[in-house]
Amino acid sequence: MRRPLVWLALAVLTAVGVLLLRAELMTVEVDAPEGSFTDVVVAANVKQEDDPEAVREEMTRGLVSTCRLLVNADVVAESFLTVEPGVFAFRLRPGLDEFERRELRGCLTDARVQHLLVDVLHLQTVTPADGVDARDR
């Protein structure tokens, strides 16, 4: 009598564990609120002997262009700025949810462009509910 109860309890625990894990790993599409945006600041470093700032910016723009396709967002026109040498800021619309922010961070920090190392310094989504008028930004 004990053996079937032990197997039943084990089966129930396994099923509950699989369901909880499945819920954690599922990708869910969440619509971004109208007017939301995501601000990103990255530090880029090119591992070459000759490292002109223009090459670093071009390589970073290429990586951003590739990664924004992964999260289905657009870089806002003329928002790509050099904050200081090797540090770039840009804005994406629509705003990204938590999963998309993790995807973008992972994509940017991967070595997808040869000799380019990128570190994400700031990644924040702002919505109209946060009290910020996105049209002014």
Secondary structure as UniProt FT lines:
FT   HELIX           2..25
FT   TURN            34..35
FT   STRAND          37..46
FT   HELIX           53..70
FT   TURN            71..72
FT   STRAND          74..75
FT   TURN            77..78
FT   STRAND          81..84
FT   TURN            85..86
FT   STRAND          87..93
FT   HELIX           98..109
FT   TURN            114..115
FT   STRAND          116..126
FT   HELIX           128..130
FT   HELIX           134..136
//
